Amino acid sequence: TPVIGYEVRGVLWYQGEANVRRGRTTYAQRFTDMVGIWRKAWGKKDADMPFYTVELTPHWYKDSKATAAAQFRDIQHMLAEKVPNSGCVATNDLVYDYEEENIHGSMKRKIGQRLAFMAAVRTYRVGDSDMCDAPEFVSMRLENDGSVILAFKNAGNGFSRFYDIPGFEAAGADRVFHKATVRVTKTFNELELRCEAVDGRIEAVRYNYHNWAPGRIWNTRGLPIIPFRTDNWPL
């Protein structure tokens, strides 16, 4: 309340760790309400007060293989699409391998840089979307040889590594996920996935869909793939 009335150009919002374990189901509505209340308090229209948020970095949350944090990241990116004049910077790569139990990763400078790039592009019209928009899953298609091709937007110039890409899993009709092998295709913005452990046809693919799942593949602008899942199976 004390700061209402001071002029602001926008909001950078980095929060949500507590909501992973409690209040996750109500977070979308609460966040949407908060944005509306703040804009009203400052007398701002949607276009005049951007809200840029930060994807929660990986953390074990007492169970590294669980999916509560992954579900929360889904909500964050959904809100970035739904709430007018908002965005969410991807940060799943900004943790060291030894920071599994550190709820606040140490790479804060890079988080700030990504927020700055988003503000520069979307608010001040400096640069282009390649500076702030991370690779995002678009579609999956099954090939005749049993492999799966995954297509992405914001990866027009390809990815930073071609083989030994971690984080991908695949499942068949039994809905049991296994580690998958992935490589970049010749079309650059697609990945070819194979999983010999799946019995029969691959039905679903997930990428870094766990609490602790550091991203280790980037587009050529150094932005990580946004975690995703192709299924809507109960978690």
C-alpha positions as CSV (number, residue, x, y, z in Angstrom):
1,T,0.0,0.0,0.0
2,P,2.7,2.6,0.8
3,V,4.1,2.5,-2.8
4,I,0.7,2.9,-4.5
5,G,0.8,6.2,-6.3
6,Y,4.5,6.1,-7.2
7,E,4.9,5.8,-11.0
8,V,5.9,2.3,-12.2
9,R,6.5,1.0,-15.7
10,G,5.9,-2.6,-15.0
11,V,6.4,-5.5,-12.5
12,L,9.0,-8.3,-12.3
13,W,7.5,-11.1,-10.2
14,Y,9.7,-13.9,-8.9
15,Q,7.6,-16.0,-6.5
16,G,5.8,-19.3,-6.1
17,E,8.0,-21.8,-4.2
18,A,5.6,-22.0,-1.3
19,N,2.7,-22.6,-3.7
20,V,4.3,-25.7,-5.1
21,R,3.3,-27.7,-2.0
22,R,0.2,-25.7,-0.9
23,G,-2.2,-23.6,-2.9
24,R,-1.1,-24.9,-6.3
25,T,-4.7,-25.5,-7.4
26,T,-5.7,-21.9,-6.6
27,Y,-2.6,-20.1,-7.8
28,A,-3.8,-19.3,-11.3
29,Q,-6.9,-17.5,-10.0
30,R,-4.9,-15.7,-7.2
31,F,-2.2,-14.5,-9.6
32,T,-4.8,-13.3,-12.1
33,D,-6.7,-11.5,-9.4
34,M,-3.5,-9.9,-8.0
35,V,-2.5,-8.6,-11.4
36,G,-5.9,-7.0,-11.9
37,I,-5.9,-5.5,-8.4
38,W,-2.5,-4.0,-8.9
39,R,-3.3,-2.5,-12.3
40,K,-6.5,-1.0,-10.9
41,A,-4.6,0.4,-7.9
42,W,-2.2,2.2,-10.1
43,G,-4.9,3.2,-12.6
44,K,-3.2,1.3,-15.4
45,K,-4.7,-0.4,-18.4
46,D,-3.3,-3.9,-19.2
47,A,-1.1,-2.6,-22.0
48,D,0.4,0.0,-19.6
49,M,1.6,-2.3,-16.8
50,P,3.4,-5.5,-17.9
51,F,3.9,-8.4,-15.5
52,Y,7.0,-10.5,-16.2
53,T,7.5,-13.6,-14.1
54,V,10.2,-16.1,-13.5
55,E,9.8,-19.9,-14.1
56,L,10.7,-21.6,-10.8
57,T,14.1,-23.1,-11.0
58,P,14.6,-26.8,-10.3
59,H,14.5,-27.9,-6.6
60,W,13.9,-31.2,-5.0
61,Y,10.9,-30.2,-2.8
62,K,11.7,-33.3,-0.6
63,D,11.1,-35.6,-3.6
64,S,13.2,-34.9,-6.7
65,K,11.2,-37.3,-9.0
66,A,7.8,-35.9,-8.0
67,T,6.0,-33.6,-10.4
68,A,4.4,-30.8,-8.2
69,A,7.0,-28.2,-9.3
70,A,6.6,-29.3,-12.9
71,Q,2.9,-28.8,-12.7
72,F,3.4,-25.4,-11.1
73,R,5.7,-24.4,-14.0
74,D,3.0,-25.4,-16.4
75,I,0.6,-23.0,-14.6
76,Q,3.2,-20.2,-14.8
77,H,3.6,-20.5,-18.6
78,M,-0.2,-20.9,-19.0
79,L,-0.7,-17.6,-17.1
80,A,1.9,-16.0,-19.4
81,E,-0.3,-16.8,-22.3
82,K,-3.6,-16.0,-20.6
83,V,-3.0,-12.8,-18.6
84,P,-2.8,-9.8,-21.0
85,N,0.7,-8.2,-21.3
86,S,2.5,-10.8,-19.3
87,G,5.4,-13.2,-19.9
88,C,7.5,-15.8,-18.1
89,V,11.2,-16.3,-18.6
90,A,12.5,-19.8,-18.7
91,T,15.1,-20.6,-16.0
92,N,15.3,-24.4,-15.7
93,D,18.9,-24.4,-16.8
94,L,20.1,-21.8,-14.2
95,V,21.1,-24.3,-11.5
96,Y,24.3,-26.1,-10.9
97,D,24.2,-29.9,-10.6
98,Y,25.0,-29.7,-6.9
99,E,22.1,-27.3,-6.1
100,E,19.4,-29.9,-5.8
101,E,18.5,-29.0,-2.3
102,N,19.0,-25.2,-2.7
103,I,15.6,-23.7,-3.2
104,H,17.0,-20.5,-4.5
105,G,19.6,-21.2,-7.2
106,S,22.7,-19.1,-7.3
107,M,22.6,-17.8,-10.9
108,K,20.6,-14.7,-10.1
109,R,22.4,-12.5,-12.6
110,K,21.3,-14.5,-15.6
111,I,17.7,-14.5,-14.4
112,G,17.9,-10.7,-14.2
113,Q,19.4,-10.6,-17.7
114,R,16.6,-12.6,-19.1
115,L,14.0,-10.4,-17.5
116,A,15.8,-7.4,-18.8
117,F,15.7,-8.8,-22.4
118,M,12.0,-9.5,-22.0
119,A,11.3,-6.0,-20.9
120,A,13.5,-4.6,-23.6
121,V,11.7,-6.5,-26.4
122,R,8.1,-6.4,-25.2
123,T,7.9,-3.1,-23.4
124,Y,10.5,-0.9,-25.0
125,R,10.5,-2.5,-28.5
126,V,14.3,-3.0,-28.6
127,G,15.5,-6.1,-30.3
128,D,13.4,-9.1,-31.3
129,S,11.6,-12.0,-29.7
130,D,14.6,-14.3,-30.2
131,M,16.2,-12.5,-27.3
132,C,13.6,-13.5,-24.7
133,D,11.3,-16.3,-26.0
134,A,12.5,-19.8,-25.1
135,P,11.9,-22.9,-27.2
136,E,8.4,-24.2,-26.7
137,F,6.9,-27.6,-27.6
138,V,4.4,-27.4,-30.5
139,S,3.7,-30.9,-31.8
140,M,4.6,-34.6,-31.8
141,R,4.3,-37.0,-34.7
142,L,5.0,-40.7,-34.8
143,E,7.3,-42.0,-37.6
144,N,7.1,-45.4,-39.3
145,D,10.3,-46.6,-37.7
146,G,8.8,-46.1,-34.2
147,S,10.6,-42.9,-33.4
148,V,8.9,-39.6,-32.5
149,I,9.5,-36.2,-34.0
150,L,9.1,-33.2,-31.6
151,A,8.6,-29.8,-33.1
152,F,9.3,-26.5,-31.4
153,K,8.8,-22.8,-31.9
154,N,11.5,-20.2,-31.0
155,A,14.2,-22.6,-32.2
156,G,14.4,-21.6,-35.9
157,N,18.2,-21.7,-35.9
158,G,18.4,-25.0,-34.1
159,F,19.7,-26.1,-30.7
160,S,23.0,-25.9,-28.9
161,R,23.7,-29.6,-28.7
162,F,23.0,-32.4,-31.1
163,Y,23.4,-35.7,-29.1
164,D,23.5,-36.8,-25.5
165,I,20.5,-34.6,-24.6
166,P,19.2,-35.4,-21.1
167,G,15.7,-35.0,-19.6
168,F,13.4,-36.7,-22.1
169,E,11.2,-39.6,-21.2
170,A,8.7,-41.7,-23.2
171,A,5.8,-44.0,-22.3
172,G,3.6,-46.5,-24.2
173,A,0.1,-47.6,-23.5
174,D,1.1,-48.8,-20.0
175,R,1.9,-45.2,-19.0
176,V,5.2,-46.1,-17.6
177,F,7.9,-43.6,-18.5
178,H,11.5,-44.6,-19.5
179,K,14.5,-42.5,-20.3
180,A,14.6,-41.7,-24.0
181,T,17.4,-41.0,-26.5
182,V,17.1,-37.7,-28.4
183,R,19.0,-36.0,-31.2
184,V,18.5,-32.9,-33.3
185,T,17.2,-33.5,-36.8
186,K,18.4,-31.8,-40.0
187,T,15.4,-29.4,-39.9
188,F,17.0,-27.8,-36.8
189,N,13.9,-26.9,-34.9
190,E,12.9,-30.6,-34.4
191,L,14.1,-33.4,-32.2
192,E,14.0,-37.1,-32.9
193,L,13.2,-39.2,-29.9
194,R,13.6,-43.0,-29.5
195,C,12.9,-45.2,-26.5
196,E,13.7,-48.9,-26.9
197,A,12.3,-49.6,-23.4
198,V,8.7,-48.7,-24.5
199,D,6.8,-51.8,-25.5
200,G,4.9,-50.9,-28.7
201,R,4.1,-47.4,-29.9
202,I,5.2,-44.3,-28.0
203,E,2.1,-42.7,-26.6
204,A,3.5,-39.8,-24.6
205,V,6.7,-37.8,-24.1
206,R,7.8,-35.6,-21.2
207,Y,10.7,-33.3,-20.8
208,N,12.1,-32.3,-17.4
209,Y,8.8,-33.0,-15.8
210,H,10.0,-33.5,-12.3
211,N,10.7,-31.2,-9.3
212,W,14.5,-31.5,-9.9
213,A,15.2,-31.5,-13.6
214,P,17.9,-29.1,-14.7
215,G,17.6,-28.1,-18.4
216,R,20.7,-28.9,-20.5
217,I,19.7,-28.0,-24.0
218,W,19.3,-24.5,-25.4
219,N,18.5,-22.7,-28.6
220,T,21.2,-20.8,-30.4
221,R,20.4,-17.7,-28.3
222,G,21.1,-19.6,-25.1
223,L,17.5,-20.1,-23.9
224,P,16.4,-23.5,-22.5
225,I,13.5,-25.6,-23.7
226,I,10.4,-25.0,-21.5
227,P,9.5,-28.2,-19.6
228,F,6.5,-30.0,-21.0
229,R,4.4,-33.1,-21.3
230,T,2.3,-34.3,-24.2
231,D,-0.1,-36.4,-22.1
232,N,-3.0,-35.4,-19.8
233,W,-2.8,-38.5,-17.7
234,P,-3.4,-38.2,-13.9
235,L,-0.3,-37.3,-11.9
